[in-house]
Amino acid sequence: MLDKVISIISEYQDIPADTIHTDSHLVNDLGFTSYDVVSLVGKFEDEFDIEVPDRKIKLMKTVDDIVKFIEAATEE
């Protein structure tokens, strides 16, 4: 799961995958804007066939936050 999430982030922002870690902050470390975060969430929704409520998007601050949300959403 982590590798796939990192791959999607890497492709979206054109960042080398080996520089993205679980504690990487989307805005502060990876340079995402709020628009980028929303667009990225759309990619995760498509890739993992999940739905992320708008109120949950603001809780996704780090790569680890994303992985945990997707793992929980795909277990349901």
Secondary structure, DSSP 8 states (H G I E B T S, - for coil): -HHHHHHHHHHHHT--GGG--TT-BTTTTT---HHHHHHHHHHHHHHHT----HHHHTT--BHHHHHHHHHHHHH-
